[in-house]
């Protein structure tokens, strides 16, 4: 089972930026890496995904504000978040996958993002 270590979350004001990072354990490089988020009382949802060739996809609420990147040699994925809104507040998790819809079982502890004045 893959293990994840997420970092970079924090408390910021609306309009600020944050950069999240996540490293997956093991040496296998999976075709896809993604960032999910879960707000209190809501389901965990996919917000950004990236393939090994750098192709990316974003959920509509974050398009134009979030950028996902990856370092294949380090099994690491980043999420640069800009123009943060209160509705972006959530616990953020990363995951590796075989496709954009087939994810490897397991979750890390996540990193908390709070957007508030």
CNS distance restraints for C-alpha pairs under 8 A (distance, minus, plus):
assign (resid   1 and name CA) (resid 104 and name CA) 7.92 0.50 0.50
assign (resid   1 and name CA) (resid 105 and name CA) 7.04 0.50 0.50
assign (resid   1 and name CA) (resid 106 and name CA) 6.83 0.50 0.50
assign (resid   2 and name CA) (resid  24 and name CA) 6.44 0.50 0.50
assign (resid   2 and name CA) (resid  25 and name CA) 5.63 0.50 0.50
assign (resid   2 and name CA) (resid  26 and name CA) 7.03 0.50 0.50
assign (resid   2 and name CA) (resid 104 and name CA) 7.50 0.50 0.50
assign (resid   2 and name CA) (resid 105 and name CA) 7.64 0.50 0.50
assign (resid   2 and name CA) (resid 106 and name CA) 6.68 0.50 0.50
assign (resid   3 and name CA) (resid  24 and name CA) 5.70 0.50 0.50
assign (resid   3 and name CA) (resid  25 and name CA) 5.21 0.50 0.50
assign (resid   3 and name CA) (resid 106 and name CA) 7.15 0.50 0.50
assign (resid   3 and name CA) (resid 107 and name CA) 7.09 0.50 0.50
assign (resid   3 and name CA) (resid 108 and name CA) 6.30 0.50 0.50
assign (resid   4 and name CA) (resid  22 and name CA) 6.57 0.50 0.50
assign (resid   4 and name CA) (resid  23 and name CA) 5.70 0.50 0.50
assign (resid   4 and name CA) (resid  24 and name CA) 4.62 0.50 0.50
assign (resid   4 and name CA) (resid  25 and name CA) 6.30 0.50 0.50
assign (resid   4 and name CA) (resid  94 and name CA) 7.19 0.50 0.50
assign (resid   4 and name CA) (resid  95 and name CA) 7.51 0.50 0.50
assign (resid   4 and name CA) (resid 107 and name CA) 6.80 0.50 0.50
assign (resid   4 and name CA) (resid 108 and name CA) 4.75 0.50 0.50
assign (resid   4 and name CA) (resid 109 and name CA) 7.72 0.50 0.50
assign (resid   5 and name CA) (resid  22 and name CA) 5.38 0.50 0.50
assign (resid   5 and name CA) (resid  23 and name CA) 5.41 0.50 0.50
assign (resid   5 and name CA) (resid  24 and name CA) 6.71 0.50 0.50
assign (resid   5 and name CA) (resid 108 and name CA) 6.13 0.50 0.50
assign (resid   5 and name CA) (resid 109 and name CA) 7.29 0.50 0.50
assign (resid   5 and name CA) (resid 110 and name CA) 7.52 0.50 0.50
assign (resid   6 and name CA) (resid  20 and name CA) 7.21 0.50 0.50
assign (resid   6 and name CA) (resid  21 and name CA) 5.69 0.50 0.50
assign (resid   6 and name CA) (resid  22 and name CA) 4.24 0.50 0.50
assign (resid   6 and name CA) (resid  23 and name CA) 6.74 0.50 0.50
assign (resid   6 and name CA) (resid  93 and name CA) 6.79 0.50 0.50
assign (resid   6 and name CA) (resid  94 and name CA) 7.11 0.50 0.50
assign (resid   6 and name CA) (resid 108 and name CA) 7.03 0.50 0.50
assign (resid   6 and name CA) (resid 109 and name CA) 7.19 0.50 0.50
assign (resid   6 and name CA) (resid 110 and name CA) 5.53 0.50 0.50
assign (resid   6 and name CA) (resid 111 and name CA) 5.74 0.50 0.50
assign (resid   7 and name CA) (resid  20 and name CA) 5.74 0.50 0.50
assign (resid   7 and name CA) (resid  21 and name CA) 5.33 0.50 0.50
assign (resid   7 and name CA) (resid  22 and name CA) 6.32 0.50 0.50
assign (resid   7 and name CA) (resid 110 and name CA) 7.55 0.50 0.50
assign (resid   7 and name CA) (resid 111 and name CA) 5.59 0.50 0.50
assign (resid   8 and name CA) (resid  18 and name CA) 7.05 0.50 0.50
assign (resid   8 and name CA) (resid  19 and name CA) 5.87 0.50 0.50
assign (resid   8 and name CA) (resid  20 and name CA) 4.43 0.50 0.50
assign (resid   8 and name CA) (resid  21 and name CA) 6.14 0.50 0.50
assign (resid   8 and name CA) (resid 111 and name CA) 6.81 0.50 0.50
assign (resid   9 and name CA) (resid  18 and name CA) 7.04 0.50 0.50
assign (resid   9 and name CA) (resid  19 and name CA) 7.54 0.50 0.50
assign (resid   9 and name CA) (resid  20 and name CA) 6.26 0.50 0.50
assign (resid   9 and name CA) (resid 111 and name CA) 5.18 0.50 0.50
assign (resid   9 and name CA) (resid 112 and name CA) 5.08 0.50 0.50
assign (resid   9 and name CA) (resid 113 and name CA) 4.86 0.50 0.50
assign (resid   9 and name CA) (resid 114 and name CA) 7.85 0.50 0.50
assign (resid  10 and name CA) (resid  18 and name CA) 7.90 0.50 0.50
assign (resid  10 and name CA) (resid 111 and name CA) 7.99 0.50 0.50
assign (resid  10 and name CA) (resid 112 and name CA) 6.21 0.50 0.50
assign (resid  10 and name CA) (resid 113 and name CA) 5.08 0.50 0.50
assign (resid  10 and name CA) (resid 114 and name CA) 6.07 0.50 0.50
assign (resid  11 and name CA) (resid 113 and name CA) 6.17 0.50 0.50
assign (resid  11 and name CA) (resid 114 and name CA) 4.63 0.50 0.50
assign (resid  11 and name CA) (resid 115 and name CA) 5.92 0.50 0.50
assign (resid  11 and name CA) (resid 116 and name CA) 7.23 0.50 0.50
assign (resid  12 and name CA) (resid  16 and name CA) 6.21 0.50 0.50
assign (resid  12 and name CA) (resid  17 and name CA) 7.71 0.50 0.50
assign (resid  12 and name CA) (resid 113 and name CA) 7.88 0.50 0.50
assign (resid  12 and name CA) (resid 114 and name CA) 6.26 0.50 0.50
assign (resid  12 and name CA) (resid 115 and name CA) 5.05 0.50 0.50
assign (resid  12 and name CA) (resid 116 and name CA) 6.32 0.50 0.50
assign (resid  12 and name CA) (resid 117 and name CA) 7.75 0.50 0.50
assign (resid  13 and name CA) (resid  84 and name CA) 7.69 0.50 0.50
assign (resid  13 and name CA) (resid 115 and name CA) 5.33 0.50 0.50
assign (resid  13 and name CA) (resid 116 and name CA) 5.05 0.50 0.50
assign (resid  13 and name CA) (resid 117 and name CA) 5.20 0.50 0.50
assign (resid  14 and name CA) (resid  83 and name CA) 6.86 0.50 0.50
assign (resid  14 and name CA) (resid  84 and name CA) 5.30 0.50 0.50
assign (resid  14 and name CA) (resid  85 and name CA) 5.09 0.50 0.50
assign (resid  14 and name CA) (resid  86 and name CA) 6.40 0.50 0.50
assign (resid  14 and name CA) (resid 115 and name CA) 5.80 0.50 0.50
assign (resid  14 and name CA) (resid 116 and name CA) 6.20 0.50 0.50
assign (resid  14 and name CA) (resid 117 and name CA) 6.82 0.50 0.50
assign (resid  15 and name CA) (resid  82 and name CA) 6.95 0.50 0.50
assign (resid  15 and name CA) (resid  83 and name CA) 4.05 0.50 0.50
assign (resid  15 and name CA) (resid  84 and name CA) 4.84 0.50 0.50
assign (resid  15 and name CA) (resid  85 and name CA) 6.46 0.50 0.50
assign (resid  16 and name CA) (resid  82 and name CA) 6.17 0.50 0.50
assign (resid  16 and name CA) (resid  83 and name CA) 5.49 0.50 0.50
assign (resid  16 and name CA) (resid  84 and name CA) 5.56 0.50 0.50
assign (resid  17 and name CA) (resid  80 and name CA) 7.43 0.50 0.50
assign (resid  17 and name CA) (resid  81 and name CA) 5.36 0.50 0.50
assign (resid  17 and name CA) (resid  82 and name CA) 4.31 0.50 0.50
assign (resid  17 and name CA) (resid  83 and name CA) 6.16 0.50 0.50
assign (resid  17 and name CA) (resid  84 and name CA) 6.24 0.50 0.50
assign (resid  18 and name CA) (resid  80 and name CA) 6.10 0.50 0.50
assign (resid  18 and name CA) (resid  81 and name CA) 5.19 0.50 0.50
assign (resid  18 and name CA) (resid  82 and name CA) 6.67 0.50 0.50
assign (resid  19 and name CA) (resid  78 and name CA) 6.82 0.50 0.50
assign (resid  19 and name CA) (resid  79 and name CA) 5.56 0.50 0.50
assign (resid  19 and name CA) (resid  80 and name CA) 4.40 0.50 0.50
assign (resid  19 and name CA) (resid  81 and name CA) 5.97 0.50 0.50
assign (resid  20 and name CA) (resid  78 and name CA) 5.40 0.50 0.50
assign (resid  20 and name CA) (resid  79 and name CA) 4.95 0.50 0.50
assign (resid  20 and name CA) (resid  80 and name CA) 6.40 0.50 0.50
assign (resid  20 and name CA) (resid  81 and name CA) 7.89 0.50 0.50
assign (resid  21 and name CA) (resid  76 and name CA) 7.03 0.50 0.50
assign (resid  21 and name CA) (resid  77 and name CA) 5.81 0.50 0.50
assign (resid  21 and name CA) (resid  78 and name CA) 4.37 0.50 0.50
assign (resid  21 and name CA) (resid  79 and name CA) 6.46 0.50 0.50
assign (resid  22 and name CA) (resid  76 and name CA) 5.48 0.50 0.50
assign (resid  22 and name CA) (resid  77 and name CA) 5.33 0.50 0.50
assign (resid  22 and name CA) (resid  78 and name CA) 6.34 0.50 0.50
assign (resid  22 and name CA) (resid  94 and name CA) 6.38 0.50 0.50
assign (resid  23 and name CA) (resid  74 and name CA) 7.30 0.50 0.50
assign (resid  23 and name CA) (resid  75 and name CA) 5.70 0.50 0.50
assign (resid  23 and name CA) (resid  76 and name CA) 4.29 0.50 0.50
assign (resid  23 and name CA) (resid  77 and name CA) 6.53 0.50 0.50
assign (resid  24 and name CA) (resid  75 and name CA) 5.57 0.50 0.50
assign (resid  24 and name CA) (resid  76 and name CA) 6.34 0.50 0.50
assign (resid  24 and name CA) (resid  95 and name CA) 7.75 0.50 0.50
assign (resid  24 and name CA) (resid  96 and name CA) 7.61 0.50 0.50
assign (resid  25 and name CA) (resid  75 and name CA) 7.40 0.50 0.50
assign (resid  26 and name CA) (resid  75 and name CA) 7.98 0.50 0.50
assign (resid  27 and name CA) (resid  75 and name CA) 7.43 0.50 0.50
assign (resid  28 and name CA) (resid  75 and name CA) 7.95 0.50 0.50
assign (resid  29 and name CA) (resid  72 and name CA) 6.53 0.50 0.50
assign (resid  29 and name CA) (resid  73 and name CA) 7.90 0.50 0.50
assign (resid  29 and name CA) (resid  75 and name CA) 6.36 0.50 0.50
assign (resid  30 and name CA) (resid  52 and name CA) 7.58 0.50 0.50
assign (resid  30 and name CA) (resid  96 and name CA) 6.06 0.50 0.50
assign (resid  30 and name CA) (resid  97 and name CA) 5.98 0.50 0.50
assign (resid  30 and name CA) (resid  98 and name CA) 6.23 0.50 0.50
assign (resid  31 and name CA) (resid  51 and name CA) 5.55 0.50 0.50
assign (resid  31 and name CA) (resid  52 and name CA) 5.40 0.50 0.50
assign (resid  31 and name CA) (resid  96 and name CA) 7.68 0.50 0.50
assign (resid  31 and name CA) (resid  97 and name CA) 6.31 0.50 0.50
assign (resid  31 and name CA) (resid  98 and name CA) 5.45 0.50 0.50
assign (resid  31 and name CA) (resid  99 and name CA) 6.57 0.50 0.50
assign (resid  32 and name CA) (resid  49 and name CA) 6.79 0.50 0.50
assign (resid  32 and name CA) (resid  50 and name CA) 5.58 0.50 0.50
assign (resid  32 and name CA) (resid  51 and name CA) 4.47 0.50 0.50
assign (resid  32 and name CA) (resid  52 and name CA) 6.33 0.50 0.50
assign (resid  32 and name CA) (resid  96 and name CA) 5.70 0.50 0.50
assign (resid  32 and name CA) (resid  97 and name CA) 4.90 0.50 0.50
assign (resid  32 and name CA) (resid  98 and name CA) 6.05 0.50 0.50
assign (resid  32 and name CA) (resid  99 and name CA) 5.89 0.50 0.50
assign (resid  32 and name CA) (resid 100 and name CA) 6.40 0.50 0.50
assign (resid  33 and name CA) (resid  49 and name CA) 5.75 0.50 0.50
assign (resid  33 and name CA) (resid  50 and name CA) 5.44 0.50 0.50
assign (resid  33 and name CA) (resid  51 and name CA) 6.54 0.50 0.50
assign (resid  33 and name CA) (resid  70 and name CA) 7.84 0.50 0.50
assign (resid  33 and name CA) (resid  77 and name CA) 6.83 0.50 0.50
assign (resid  33 and name CA) (resid  94 and name CA) 7.16 0.50 0.50
assign (resid  33 and name CA) (resid  95 and name CA) 5.74 0.50 0.50
assign (resid  33 and name CA) (resid  96 and name CA) 4.41 0.50 0.50
assign (resid  33 and name CA) (resid  97 and name CA) 6.02 0.50 0.50
assign (resid  34 and name CA) (resid  46 and name CA) 7.16 0.50 0.50
assign (resid  34 and name CA) (resid  47 and name CA) 7.60 0.50 0.50
assign (resid  34 and name CA) (resid  48 and name CA) 5.55 0.50 0.50
assign (resid  34 and name CA) (resid  49 and name CA) 4.14 0.50 0.50
assign (resid  34 and name CA) (resid  50 and name CA) 6.22 0.50 0.50
assign (resid  34 and name CA) (resid  77 and name CA) 7.72 0.50 0.50
assign (resid  34 and name CA) (resid  94 and name CA) 5.48 0.50 0.50
assign (resid  34 and name CA) (resid  95 and name CA) 5.37 0.50 0.50
assign (resid  34 and name CA) (resid  96 and name CA) 6.35 0.50 0.50
assign (resid  34 and name CA) (resid  97 and name CA) 7.79 0.50 0.50
assign (resid  35 and name CA) (resid  46 and name CA) 6.06 0.50 0.50
assign (resid  35 and name CA) (resid  47 and name CA) 5.80 0.50 0.50
assign (resid  35 and name CA) (resid  48 and name CA) 5.29 0.50 0.50
assign (resid  35 and name CA) (resid  49 and name CA) 6.43 0.50 0.50
assign (resid  35 and name CA) (resid  79 and name CA) 7.50 0.50 0.50
assign (resid  35 and name CA) (resid  92 and name CA) 6.78 0.50 0.50
assign (resid  35 and name CA) (resid  93 and name CA) 5.62 0.50 0.50
assign (resid  35 and name CA) (resid  94 and name CA) 4.41 0.50 0.50
assign (resid  35 and name CA) (resid  95 and name CA) 6.52 0.50 0.50
assign (resid  36 and name CA) (resid  44 and name CA) 6.40 0.50 0.50
assign (resid  36 and name CA) (resid  45 and name CA) 5.26 0.50 0.50
assign (resid  36 and name CA) (resid  46 and name CA) 4.23 0.50 0.50
assign (resid  36 and name CA) (resid  47 and name CA) 5.39 0.50 0.50
assign (resid  36 and name CA) (resid  48 and name CA) 7.13 0.50 0.50
assign (resid  36 and name CA) (resid  92 and name CA) 5.68 0.50 0.50
assign (resid  36 and name CA) (resid  93 and name CA) 5.08 0.50 0.50
assign (resid  36 and name CA) (resid  94 and name CA) 6.00 0.50 0.50
assign (resid  36 and name CA) (resid  95 and name CA) 7.76 0.50 0.50
assign (resid  37 and name CA) (resid  44 and name CA) 5.40 0.50 0.50
assign (resid  37 and name CA) (resid  45 and name CA) 5.53 0.50 0.50
assign (resid  37 and name CA) (resid  46 and name CA) 6.59 0.50 0.50
assign (resid  37 and name CA) (resid  47 and name CA) 6.89 0.50 0.50
assign (resid  37 and name CA) (resid  90 and name CA) 5.85 0.50 0.50
assign (resid  37 and name CA) (resid  91 and name CA) 5.44 0.50 0.50
assign (resid  37 and name CA) (resid  92 and name CA) 4.30 0.50 0.50
assign (resid  37 and name CA) (resid  93 and name CA) 5.99 0.50 0.50
assign (resid  38 and name CA) (resid  42 and name CA) 6.22 0.50 0.50
assign (resid  38 and name CA) (resid  43 and name CA) 5.89 0.50 0.50
assign (resid  38 and name CA) (resid  44 and name CA) 4.26 0.50 0.50
assign (resid  38 and name CA) (resid  45 and name CA) 6.43 0.50 0.50
assign (resid  38 and name CA) (resid  90 and name CA) 5.22 0.50 0.50
assign (resid  38 and name CA) (resid  91 and name CA) 5.28 0.50 0.50
assign (resid  38 and name CA) (resid  92 and name CA) 6.57 0.50 0.50
assign (resid  39 and name CA) (resid  43 and name CA) 7.27 0.50 0.50
assign (resid  39 and name CA) (resid  44 and name CA) 7.39 0.50 0.50
assign (resid  39 and name CA) (resid  89 and name CA) 6.57 0.50 0.50
assign (resid  39 and name CA) (resid  90 and name CA) 4.27 0.50 0.50
assign (resid  39 and name CA) (resid  91 and name CA) 6.36 0.50 0.50
assign (resid  40 and name CA) (resid  90 and name CA) 7.09 0.50 0.50
assign (resid  46 and name CA) (resid  59 and name CA) 7.03 0.50 0.50
assign (resid  47 and name CA) (resid  58 and name CA) 5.58 0.50 0.50
assign (resid  47 and name CA) (resid  59 and name CA) 4.84 0.50 0.50
assign (resid  47 and name CA) (resid  62 and name CA) 7.03 0.50 0.50
assign (resid  48 and name CA) (resid  56 and name CA) 7.23 0.50 0.50
assign (resid  48 and name CA) (resid  57 and name CA) 5.61 0.50 0.50
assign (resid  48 and name CA) (resid  58 and name CA) 4.43 0.50 0.50
assign (resid  48 and name CA) (resid  59 and name CA) 6.30 0.50 0.50
assign (resid  48 and name CA) (resid  67 and name CA) 7.90 0.50 0.50
assign (resid  48 and name CA) (resid  68 and name CA) 6.48 0.50 0.50
assign (resid  49 and name CA) (resid  56 and name CA) 5.54 0.50 0.50
assign (resid  49 and name CA) (resid  57 and name CA) 5.22 0.50 0.50
assign (resid  49 and name CA) (resid  58 and name CA) 6.57 0.50 0.50
assign (resid  49 and name CA) (resid  68 and name CA) 7.00 0.50 0.50
assign (resid  49 and name CA) (resid 100 and name CA) 6.91 0.50 0.50
assign (resid  50 and name CA) (resid  54 and name CA) 5.93 0.50 0.50
assign (resid  50 and name CA) (resid  55 and name CA) 5.59 0.50 0.50
assign (resid  50 and name CA) (resid  56 and name CA) 4.40 0.50 0.50
assign (resid  50 and name CA) (resid  57 and name CA) 6.58 0.50 0.50
assign (resid  50 and name CA) (resid  68 and name CA) 6.72 0.50 0.50
assign (resid  50 and name CA) (resid  69 and name CA) 6.96 0.50 0.50
assign (resid  50 and name CA) (resid  70 and name CA) 7.43 0.50 0.50
assign (resid  51 and name CA) (resid  55 and name CA) 5.29 0.50 0.50
assign (resid  51 and name CA) (resid  56 and name CA) 6.50 0.50 0.50
assign (resid  52 and name CA) (resid  72 and name CA) 7.07 0.50 0.50
assign (resid  54 and name CA) (resid  69 and name CA) 7.44 0.50 0.50
assign (resid  54 and name CA) (resid  70 and name CA) 7.76 0.50 0.50
assign (resid  56 and name CA) (resid  68 and name CA) 7.22 0.50 0.50
assign (resid  58 and name CA) (resid  62 and name CA) 6.57 0.50 0.50
assign (resid  58 and name CA) (resid  63 and name CA) 5.72 0.50 0.50
assign (resid  59 and name CA) (resid  63 and name CA) 6.31 0.50 0.50
assign (resid  62 and name CA) (resid  66 and name CA) 5.62 0.50 0.50
assign (resid  65 and name CA) (resid  81 and name CA) 6.09 0.50 0.50
assign (resid  65 and name CA) (resid  82 and name CA) 5.14 0.50 0.50
assign (resid  65 and name CA) (resid  83 and name CA) 6.22 0.50 0.50
assign (resid  65 and name CA) (resid  84 and name CA) 7.78 0.50 0.50
assign (resid  66 and name CA) (resid  79 and name CA) 6.67 0.50 0.50
assign (resid  66 and name CA) (resid  80 and name CA) 5.51 0.50 0.50
assign (resid  66 and name CA) (resid  81 and name CA) 4.49 0.50 0.50
assign (resid  66 and name CA) (resid  82 and name CA) 6.07 0.50 0.50
assign (resid  67 and name CA) (resid  79 and name CA) 5.67 0.50 0.50
assign (resid  67 and name CA) (resid  80 and name CA) 5.03 0.50 0.50
assign (resid  67 and name CA) (resid  81 and name CA) 6.58 0.50 0.50
assign (resid  68 and name CA) (resid  77 and name CA) 7.20 0.50 0.50
assign (resid  68 and name CA) (resid  78 and name CA) 5.66 0.50 0.50
assign (resid  68 and name CA) (resid  79 and name CA) 4.58 0.50 0.50
assign (resid  68 and name CA) (resid  80 and name CA) 6.33 0.50 0.50
assign (resid  69 and name CA) (resid  77 and name CA) 5.78 0.50 0.50
assign (resid  69 and name CA) (resid  78 and name CA) 5.24 0.50 0.50
assign (resid  69 and name CA) (resid  79 and name CA) 6.55 0.50 0.50
assign (resid  70 and name CA) (resid  75 and name CA) 7.49 0.50 0.50
assign (resid  70 and name CA) (resid  76 and name CA) 5.63 0.50 0.50
assign (resid  70 and name CA) (resid  77 and name CA) 4.16 0.50 0.50
assign (resid  70 and name CA) (resid  78 and name CA) 5.99 0.50 0.50
assign (resid  71 and name CA) (resid  75 and name CA) 6.00 0.50 0.50
assign (resid  71 and name CA) (resid  76 and name CA) 5.17 0.50 0.50
assign (resid  71 and name CA) (resid  77 and name CA) 6.26 0.50 0.50
assign (resid  72 and name CA) (resid  76 and name CA) 6.54 0.50 0.50
assign (resid  77 and name CA) (resid  94 and name CA) 7.81 0.50 0.50
assign (resid  84 and name CA) (resid  88 and name CA) 6.38 0.50 0.50
assign (resid  84 and name CA) (resid 115 and name CA) 6.92 0.50 0.50
assign (resid  85 and name CA) (resid  89 and name CA) 7.47 0.50 0.50
assign (resid  85 and name CA) (resid 115 and name CA) 6.31 0.50 0.50
assign (resid  86 and name CA) (resid 114 and name CA) 7.49 0.50 0.50
assign (resid  86 and name CA) (resid 115 and name CA) 4.81 0.50 0.50
assign (resid  86 and name CA) (resid 116 and name CA) 6.06 0.50 0.50
assign (resid  87 and name CA) (resid 115 and name CA) 7.73 0.50 0.50
assign (resid  88 and name CA) (resid 113 and name CA) 7.56 0.50 0.50
assign (resid  88 and name CA) (resid 114 and name CA) 7.73 0.50 0.50
assign (resid  88 and name CA) (resid 115 and name CA) 6.97 0.50 0.50
assign (resid  89 and name CA) (resid 112 and name CA) 7.72 0.50 0.50
assign (resid  89 and name CA) (resid 113 and name CA) 5.18 0.50 0.50
assign (resid  89 and name CA) (resid 114 and name CA) 4.68 0.50 0.50
assign (resid  89 and name CA) (resid 115 and name CA) 5.45 0.50 0.50
assign (resid  90 and name CA) (resid 112 and name CA) 6.02 0.50 0.50
assign (resid  90 and name CA) (resid 113 and name CA) 5.43 0.50 0.50
assign (resid  90 and name CA) (resid 114 and name CA) 6.69 0.50 0.50
assign (resid  91 and name CA) (resid 110 and name CA) 5.88 0.50 0.50
assign (resid  91 and name CA) (resid 111 and name CA) 5.48 0.50 0.50
assign (resid  91 and name CA) (resid 112 and name CA) 4.34 0.50 0.50
assign (resid  91 and name CA) (resid 113 and name CA) 6.03 0.50 0.50
assign (resid  92 and name CA) (resid 110 and name CA) 5.24 0.50 0.50
assign (resid  92 and name CA) (resid 111 and name CA) 5.25 0.50 0.50
assign (resid  92 and name CA) (resid 112 and name CA) 6.17 0.50 0.50
assign (resid  92 and name CA) (resid 113 and name CA) 7.17 0.50 0.50
assign (resid  93 and name CA) (resid 107 and name CA) 7.09 0.50 0.50
assign (resid  93 and name CA) (resid 108 and name CA) 6.57 0.50 0.50
assign (resid  93 and name CA) (resid 109 and name CA) 7.35 0.50 0.50
assign (resid  93 and name CA) (resid 110 and name CA) 4.59 0.50 0.50
assign (resid  93 and name CA) (resid 111 and name CA) 6.70 0.50 0.50
assign (resid  94 and name CA) (resid 107 and name CA) 7.46 0.50 0.50
assign (resid  94 and name CA) (resid 108 and name CA) 7.38 0.50 0.50
assign (resid  94 and name CA) (resid 110 and name CA) 7.52 0.50 0.50
assign (resid  95 and name CA) (resid 103 and name CA) 6.86 0.50 0.50
assign (resid  95 and name CA) (resid 104 and name CA) 7.07 0.50 0.50
assign (resid  95 and name CA) (resid 106 and name CA) 7.84 0.50 0.50
assign (resid  95 and name CA) (resid 107 and name CA) 6.91 0.50 0.50
assign (resid  96 and name CA) (resid 103 and name CA) 5.96 0.50 0.50
assign (resid  96 and name CA) (resid 104 and name CA) 5.90 0.50 0.50
assign (resid  97 and name CA) (resid 101 and name CA) 7.61 0.50 0.50
assign (resid  97 and name CA) (resid 102 and name CA) 5.62 0.50 0.50
assign (resid  97 and name CA) (resid 103 and name CA) 3.96 0.50 0.50
assign (resid  97 and name CA) (resid 104 and name CA) 5.25 0.50 0.50
assign (resid  98 and name CA) (resid 102 and name CA) 5.54 0.50 0.50
assign (resid  98 and name CA) (resid 103 and name CA) 6.17 0.50 0.50
assign (resid  98 and name CA) (resid 104 and name CA) 7.32 0.50 0.50
assign (resid  99 and name CA) (resid 103 and name CA) 6.91 0.50 0.50
